[in-house]
Amino acid sequence: MIQYINSLGAAHPTRGKGKNIMKTKWKSIGLYEHPAKHQAGTFGNVCLSSAGVYCLQVGSSIMSCPPGWAAKIHKEEGDEKESAINIRILSDSVRRELKAKAALEGKSMQGLVIELITRYVSK
């Protein structure tokens, strides 16, 4: 077992154990930009934890967000289901460039494509 040690020399409480991971009751399908000005450009899924607290999930990170804003999104999306997007014709050079740019931004290629589509549709 790998044990993670923090800067003070203590074992990290959740890494490597799979415990204390937030369980969600609901997660948005769409990606949303955090409404705070200092978080501009940060996109993620709005989640409702099993404790009833809204948050913004960006990759594996969890951020706080305004509950009224999140509740509005939850009400708008409701229990909408995800649908798959298959991109079949994409040259290897474009795919590699897209993957590299996504990696530079710390995002998955799929997450970046969804973010781009979401931005385009919301304009």
Backbone as JSON Lines, residues from 0, in Angstrom:
{"i":0,"aa":"M","n":[0.84,-1.18,0.0],"ca":[0.0,0.0,0.0],"c":[0.88,1.24,0.0]}
{"i":1,"aa":"I","n":[0.52,2.21,-0.81],"ca":[1.24,3.47,-0.84],"c":[0.66,4.35,0.24]}
{"i":2,"aa":"Q","n":[1.52,4.92,1.06],"ca":[1.04,5.84,2.09],"c":[1.53,7.23,1.76]}
{"i":3,"aa":"Y","n":[0.61,8.16,1.65],"ca":[0.95,9.53,1.32],"c":[1.28,10.28,2.6]}
{"i":4,"aa":"I","n":[2.36,11.05,2.56],"ca":[2.81,11.81,3.72],"c":[2.72,13.29,3.4]}
{"i":5,"aa":"N","n":[2.13,14.08,4.29],"ca":[2.05,15.52,4.04],"c":[3.33,16.19,4.5]}
{"i":6,"aa":"S","n":[3.39,17.51,4.35],"ca":[4.62,18.25,4.67],"c":[4.99,18.2,6.15]}
{"i":7,"aa":"L","n":[4.03,17.87,7.02],"ca":[4.32,17.79,8.45],"c":[4.72,16.37,8.87]}
{"i":8,"aa":"G","n":[4.72,15.45,7.9],"ca":[5.14,14.08,8.2],"c":[4.0,13.17,8.61]}
{"i":9,"aa":"A","n":[2.76,13.64,8.55],"ca":[1.62,12.81,8.93],"c":[1.02,12.16,7.68]}
{"i":10,"aa":"A","n":[0.44,11.0,7.86],"ca":[-0.19,10.31,6.74],"c":[-1.42,11.09,6.29]}
{"i":11,"aa":"H","n":[-1.63,11.15,4.97],"ca":[-2.79,11.85,4.43],"c":[-4.04,11.04,4.78]}
{"i":12,"aa":"P","n":[-5.11,11.69,5.25],"ca":[-6.28,10.96,5.74],"c":[-7.12,10.24,4.7]}
{"i":13,"aa":"T","n":[-7.09,10.65,3.43],"ca":[-7.96,10.01,2.44],"c":[-7.23,9.37,1.28]}
{"i":14,"aa":"R","n":[-6.07,9.81,0.93],"ca":[-5.4,9.26,-0.25],"c":[-4.97,7.83,-0.01]}
{"i":15,"aa":"G","n":[-5.2,7.01,-1.01],"ca":[-4.77,5.63,-0.94],"c":[-5.72,4.73,-0.19]}
{"i":16,"aa":"K","n":[-6.7,5.27,0.53],"ca":[-7.61,4.45,1.32],"c":[-8.99,4.35,0.68]}
{"i":17,"aa":"G","n":[-9.37,5.35,-0.11],"ca":[-10.68,5.36,-0.72],"c":[-11.8,5.71,0.25]}
{"i":18,"aa":"K","n":[-11.46,6.17,1.43],"ca":[-12.47,6.56,2.42],"c":[-12.67,8.07,2.37]}
{"i":19,"aa":"N","n":[-13.74,8.51,2.96],"ca":[-14.05,9.94,3.08],"c":[-14.2,10.63,1.73]}
{"i":20,"aa":"I","n":[-14.5,9.88,0.7],"ca":[-14.73,10.48,-0.61],"c":[-16.18,10.93,-0.64]}
{"i":21,"aa":"M","n":[-16.41,12.17,-1.08],"ca":[-17.76,12.72,-1.09],"c":[-18.65,11.93,-2.04]}
{"i":22,"aa":"K","n":[-19.78,11.48,-1.53],"ca":[-20.76,10.8,-2.37],"c":[-21.8,11.83,-2.78]}
{"i":23,"aa":"T","n":[-22.2,11.75,-4.04],"ca":[-23.14,12.75,-4.54],"c":[-24.51,12.13,-4.75]}
{"i":24,"aa":"K","n":[-25.53,12.94,-4.46],"ca":[-26.92,12.56,-4.74],"c":[-27.26,12.92,-6.18]}
{"i":25,"aa":"W","n":[-26.65,14.01,-6.66],"ca":[-26.96,14.5,-8.0],"c":[-25.71,15.18,-8.56]}
{"i":26,"aa":"K","n":[-25.52,15.06,-9.88],"ca":[-24.4,15.71,-10.57],"c":[-24.92,16.22,-11.91]}
{"i":27,"aa":"S","n":[-24.58,17.47,-12.22],"ca":[-25.04,18.05,-13.48],"c":[-24.4,17.36,-14.68]}
{"i":28,"aa":"I","n":[-25.1,17.38,-15.78],"ca":[-24.56,16.83,-17.02],"c":[-23.65,17.87,-17.67]}
{"i":29,"aa":"G","n":[-24.11,19.11,-17.69],"ca":[-23.34,20.18,-18.32],"c":[-22.21,20.68,-17.45]}
{"i":30,"aa":"L","n":[-21.26,21.32,-18.1],"ca":[-20.18,21.99,-17.38],"c":[-20.57,23.45,-17.24]}
{"i":31,"aa":"Y","n":[-20.33,24.01,-16.08],"ca":[-20.7,25.39,-15.8],"c":[-19.5,26.16,-15.3]}
{"i":32,"aa":"E","n":[-19.44,27.44,-15.68],"ca":[-18.36,28.3,-15.22],"c":[-18.7,28.82,-13.83]}
{"i":33,"aa":"H","n":[-17.7,28.76,-12.94],"ca":[-17.91,29.24,-11.57],"c":[-18.32,30.71,-11.63]}
{"i":34,"aa":"P","n":[-19.36,31.12,-10.88],"ca":[-19.87,32.49,-10.98],"c":[-19.0,33.57,-10.33]}
{"i":35,"aa":"A","n":[-18.07,33.19,-9.46],"ca":[-17.23,34.19,-8.79],"c":[-16.22,34.78,-9.76]}
{"i":36,"aa":"K","n":[-16.01,36.1,-9.69],"ca":[-15.08,36.77,-10.61],"c":[-13.66,36.23,-10.5]}
{"i":37,"aa":"H","n":[-13.23,35.91,-9.27],"ca":[-11.86,35.42,-9.09],"c":[-11.7,33.97,-9.56]}
{"i":38,"aa":"Q","n":[-12.81,33.3,-9.91],"ca":[-12.75,31.94,-10.43],"c":[-13.14,31.88,-11.91]}
{"i":39,"aa":"A","n":[-13.13,33.03,-12.58],"ca":[-13.51,33.08,-14.0],"c":[-12.66,32.1,-14.81]}
{"i":40,"aa":"G","n":[-13.3,31.39,-15.71],"ca":[-12.59,30.42,-16.55],"c":[-12.5,29.04,-15.92]}
{"i":41,"aa":"T","n":[-13.06,28.85,-14.73],"ca":[-13.05,27.54,-14.07],"c":[-14.39,26.86,-14.34]}
{"i":42,"aa":"F","n":[-14.34,25.76,-15.08],"ca":[-15.56,25.04,-15.44],"c":[-15.61,23.71,-14.71]}
{"i":43,"aa":"G","n":[-16.81,23.29,-14.36],"ca":[-16.97,22.0,-13.69],"c":[-18.43,21.6,-13.63]}
{"i":44,"aa":"N","n":[-18.67,20.44,-13.02],"ca":[-20.03,19.94,-12.84],"c":[-20.54,20.39,-11.48]}
{"i":45,"aa":"V","n":[-21.79,20.8,-11.42],"ca":[-22.43,21.15,-10.15],"c":[-22.88,19.85,-9.51]}
{"i":46,"aa":"C","n":[-22.58,19.67,-8.23],"ca":[-22.94,18.44,-7.51],"c":[-23.71,18.78,-6.25]}
{"i":47,"aa":"L","n":[-24.56,17.85,-5.85],"ca":[-25.26,17.93,-4.57],"c":[-24.78,16.75,-3.75]}
{"i":48,"aa":"S","n":[-24.12,17.02,-2.63],"ca":[-23.58,15.95,-1.8],"c":[-24.69,15.24,-1.04]}
{"i":49,"aa":"S","n":[-24.38,14.08,-0.51],"ca":[-25.36,13.33,0.28],"c":[-25.73,14.1,1.54]}
{"i":50,"aa":"A","n":[-24.91,15.08,1.94],"ca":[-25.21,15.92,3.1],"c":[-26.09,17.11,2.73]}
{"i":51,"aa":"G","n":[-26.42,17.26,1.44],"ca":[-27.29,18.34,0.99],"c":[-26.57,19.64,0.69]}
{"i":52,"aa":"V","n":[-25.26,19.59,0.44],"ca":[-24.46,20.79,0.16],"c":[-24.07,20.79,-1.32]}
{"i":53,"aa":"Y","n":[-24.29,21.93,-1.98],"ca":[-23.89,22.06,-3.38],"c":[-22.42,22.41,-3.48]}
{"i":54,"aa":"C","n":[-21.77,21.91,-4.54],"ca":[-20.36,22.23,-4.8],"c":[-20.12,22.15,-6.31]}
{"i":55,"aa":"L","n":[-18.95,22.59,-6.72],"ca":[-18.54,22.51,-8.12],"c":[-17.39,21.53,-8.2]}
{"i":56,"aa":"Q","n":[-17.56,20.47,-8.98],"ca":[-16.51,19.47,-9.13],"c":[-15.73,19.75,-10.4]}
{"i":57,"aa":"V","n":[-14.44,20.04,-10.23],"ca":[-13.55,20.34,-11.35],"c":[-12.51,19.23,-11.38]}
{"i":58,"aa":"G","n":[-12.7,18.29,-12.31],"ca":[-11.83,17.12,-12.31],"c":[-12.04,16.34,-11.03]}
{"i":59,"aa":"S","n":[-10.98,16.08,-10.29],"ca":[-11.12,15.38,-9.01],"c":[-11.19,16.37,-7.84]}
{"i":60,"aa":"S","n":[-11.13,17.66,-8.12],"ca":[-11.19,18.67,-7.06],"c":[-12.63,19.12,-6.83]}
{"i":61,"aa":"I","n":[-12.89,19.52,-5.6],"ca":[-14.22,20.02,-5.22],"c":[-14.07,21.45,-4.75]}
{"i":62,"aa":"M","n":[-14.92,22.35,-5.27],"ca":[-14.9,23.76,-4.88],"c":[-16.26,24.14,-4.32]}
{"i":63,"aa":"S","n":[-16.26,25.08,-3.41],"ca":[-17.54,25.6,-2.94],"c":[-18.11,26.5,-4.02]}
{"i":64,"aa":"C","n":[-19.42,26.67,-4.0],"ca":[-20.09,27.55,-4.96],"c":[-21.35,28.09,-4.3]}
{"i":65,"aa":"P","n":[-21.89,29.19,-4.83],"ca":[-23.1,29.76,-4.26],"c":[-24.27,28.77,-4.35]}
{"i":66,"aa":"P","n":[-24.91,28.46,-3.22],"ca":[-25.99,27.46,-3.24],"c":[-27.19,27.87,-4.09]}
{"i":67,"aa":"G","n":[-27.51,29.15,-4.15],"ca":[-28.64,29.59,-4.97],"c":[-28.4,29.36,-6.45]}
{"i":68,"aa":"W","n":[-27.18,29.66,-6.88],"ca":[-26.77,29.44,-8.28],"c":[-26.83,27.96,-8.62]}
{"i":69,"aa":"A","n":[-26.31,27.13,-7.73],"ca":[-26.28,25.68,-7.96],"c":[-27.69,25.09,-7.95]}
{"i":70,"aa":"A","n":[-28.54,25.57,-7.02],"ca":[-29.92,25.06,-6.95],"c":[-30.69,25.4,-8.21]}
{"i":71,"aa":"K","n":[-30.43,26.57,-8.79],"ca":[-31.09,26.97,-10.04],"c":[-30.7,26.02,-11.17]}
{"i":72,"aa":"I","n":[-29.42,25.67,-11.24],"ca":[-28.95,24.73,-12.27],"c":[-29.58,23.36,-12.04]}
{"i":73,"aa":"H","n":[-29.64,22.93,-10.79],"ca":[-30.24,21.64,-10.45],"c":[-31.7,21.6,-10.89]}
{"i":74,"aa":"K","n":[-32.42,22.68,-10.64],"ca":[-33.83,22.76,-11.03],"c":[-33.98,22.73,-12.56]}
{"i":75,"aa":"E","n":[-33.1,23.45,-13.27],"ca":[-33.16,23.5,-14.74],"c":[-32.85,22.14,-15.37]}
{"i":76,"aa":"E","n":[-31.82,21.47,-14.86],"ca":[-31.43,20.18,-15.44],"c":[-32.32,19.04,-14.96]}
{"i":77,"aa":"G","n":[-32.77,19.1,-13.72],"ca":[-33.6,18.04,-13.17],"c":[-32.89,16.7,-13.24]}
{"i":78,"aa":"D","n":[-33.58,15.71,-13.75],"ca":[-33.01,14.36,-13.85],"c":[-32.65,14.01,-15.29]}
{"i":79,"aa":"E","n":[-32.17,15.01,-16.01],"ca":[-31.76,14.82,-17.41],"c":[-30.65,13.77,-17.48]}
{"i":80,"aa":"K","n":[-30.68,12.94,-18.49],"ca":[-29.68,11.87,-18.64],"c":[-28.6,12.29,-19.64]}
{"i":81,"aa":"E","n":[-27.42,11.72,-19.46],"ca":[-26.31,12.0,-20.37],"c":[-26.54,11.29,-21.7]}
{"i":82,"aa":"S","n":[-26.02,11.87,-22.77],"ca":[-26.04,11.2,-24.06],"c":[-24.62,11.24,-24.62]}
{"i":83,"aa":"A","n":[-24.24,10.19,-25.29],"ca":[-22.88,10.05,-25.79],"c":[-22.65,10.92,-27.02]}
{"i":84,"aa":"I","n":[-21.44,11.42,-27.14],"ca":[-21.02,12.16,-28.33],"c":[-19.84,11.39,-28.92]}
{"i":85,"aa":"N","n":[-20.01,10.95,-30.13],"ca":[-18.93,10.23,-30.8],"c":[-18.37,11.1,-31.91]}
{"i":86,"aa":"I","n":[-17.08,11.39,-31.84],"ca":[-16.42,12.14,-32.91],"c":[-15.59,11.13,-33.68]}
{"i":87,"aa":"R","n":[-16.03,10.83,-34.88],"ca":[-15.42,9.73,-35.62],"c":[-14.35,10.18,-36.6]}
{"i":88,"aa":"I","n":[-14.53,11.32,-37.21],"ca":[-13.58,11.76,-38.22],"c":[-12.75,12.9,-37.64]}
{"i":89,"aa":"L","n":[-11.57,12.57,-37.18],"ca":[-10.67,13.54,-36.58],"c":[-9.25,13.09,-36.91]}
{"i":90,"aa":"S","n":[-8.49,13.94,-37.58],"ca":[-7.13,13.53,-37.96],"c":[-6.27,13.35,-36.72]}
{"i":91,"aa":"D","n":[-5.28,12.5,-36.82],"ca":[-4.39,12.23,-35.68],"c":[-3.67,13.49,-35.21]}
{"i":92,"aa":"S","n":[-3.28,14.35,-36.16],"ca":[-2.56,15.56,-35.77],"c":[-3.45,16.49,-34.95]}
{"i":93,"aa":"V","n":[-4.71,16.65,-35.34],"ca":[-5.65,17.5,-34.59],"c":[-5.94,16.86,-33.23]}
{"i":94,"aa":"R","n":[-6.11,15.54,-33.19],"ca":[-6.37,14.85,-31.93],"c":[-5.21,15.03,-30.96]}
{"i":95,"aa":"R","n":[-3.97,14.91,-31.48],"ca":[-2.78,15.08,-30.61],"c":[-2.68,16.5,-30.09]}
{"i":96,"aa":"E","n":[-2.95,17.49,-30.95],"ca":[-2.91,18.9,-30.52],"c":[-3.98,19.19,-29.47]}
{"i":97,"aa":"L","n":[-5.18,18.67,-29.69],"ca":[-6.26,18.86,-28.73],"c":[-5.9,18.21,-27.39]}
{"i":98,"aa":"K","n":[-5.36,17.01,-27.45],"ca":[-4.98,16.3,-26.22],"c":[-3.87,17.06,-25.48]}
{"i":99,"aa":"A","n":[-2.91,17.62,-26.22],"ca":[-1.82,18.38,-25.61],"c":[-2.34,19.65,-24.95]}
{"i":100,"aa":"K","n":[-3.24,20.37,-25.64],"ca":[-3.8,21.6,-25.06],"c":[-4.64,21.29,-23.83]}
{"i":101,"aa":"A","n":[-5.4,20.2,-23.88],"ca":[-6.2,19.8,-22.71],"c":[-5.29,19.47,-21.53]}
{"i":102,"aa":"A","n":[-4.2,18.78,-21.8],"ca":[-3.27,18.42,-20.73],"c":[-2.62,19.65,-20.12]}
{"i":103,"aa":"L","n":[-2.29,20.65,-20.96],"ca":[-1.71,21.9,-20.44],"c":[-2.67,22.61,-19.49]}
{"i":104,"aa":"E","n":[-3.97,22.48,-19.76],"ca":[-4.98,23.11,-18.92],"c":[-5.41,22.22,-17.77]}
{"i":105,"aa":"G","n":[-4.84,21.01,-17.69],"ca":[-5.19,20.08,-16.62],"c":[-6.57,19.46,-16.79]}
{"i":106,"aa":"K","n":[-7.01,19.29,-18.03],"ca":[-8.33,18.75,-18.31],"c":[-8.21,17.5,-19.16]}
{"i":107,"aa":"S","n":[-9.27,16.71,-19.15],"ca":[-9.3,15.56,-20.06],"c":[-9.72,16.08,-21.44]}
{"i":108,"aa":"M","n":[-9.43,15.31,-22.45],"ca":[-9.82,15.7,-23.8],"c":[-11.34,15.77,-23.9]}
{"i":109,"aa":"Q","n":[-12.02,14.81,-23.3],"ca":[-13.48,14.78,-23.31],"c":[-14.05,16.0,-22.59]}
{"i":110,"aa":"G","n":[-13.46,16.34,-21.44],"ca":[-13.92,17.51,-20.69],"c":[-13.75,18.79,-21.47]}
{"i":111,"aa":"L","n":[-12.63,18.9,-22.19],"ca":[-12.39,20.1,-23.0],"c":[-13.39,20.2,-24.14]}
{"i":112,"aa":"V","n":[-13.68,19.09,-24.8],"ca":[-14.65,19.1,-25.9],"c":[-16.03,19.5,-25.37]}
{"i":113,"aa":"I","n":[-16.43,18.97,-24.21],"ca":[-17.72,19.33,-23.62],"c":[-17.74,20.8,-23.25]}
{"i":114,"aa":"E","n":[-16.63,21.31,-22.71],"ca":[-16.54,22.74,-22.37],"c":[-16.69,23.61,-23.6]}
{"i":115,"aa":"L","n":[-16.03,23.24,-24.69],"ca":[-16.11,24.01,-25.94],"c":[-17.53,24.0,-26.5]}
{"i":116,"aa":"I","n":[-18.18,22.85,-26.47],"ca":[-19.56,22.75,-26.97],"c":[-20.48,23.59,-26.08]}
{"i":117,"aa":"T","n":[-20.3,23.51,-24.77],"ca":[-21.13,24.27,-23.83],"c":[-20.97,25.76,-24.07]}
{"i":118,"aa":"R","n":[-19.73,26.23,-24.26],"ca":[-19.51,27.65,-24.55],"c":[-20.19,28.07,-25.85]}
{"i":119,"aa":"Y","n":[-20.07,27.24,-26.88],"ca":[-20.64,27.55,-28.18],"c":[-22.15,27.65,-28.1]}
{"i":120,"aa":"V","n":[-22.78,26.71,-27.42],"ca":[-24.24,26.67,-27.32],"c":[-24.77,27.82,-26.48]}
{"i":121,"aa":"S","n":[-24.03,28.24,-25.45],"ca":[-24.52,29.28,-24.55],"c":[-24.39,30.69,-25.13]}
{"i":122,"aa":"K","n":[-23.71,30.85,-26.25],"ca":[-23.54,32.18,-26.85],"c":[-24.79,32.63,-27.56]}
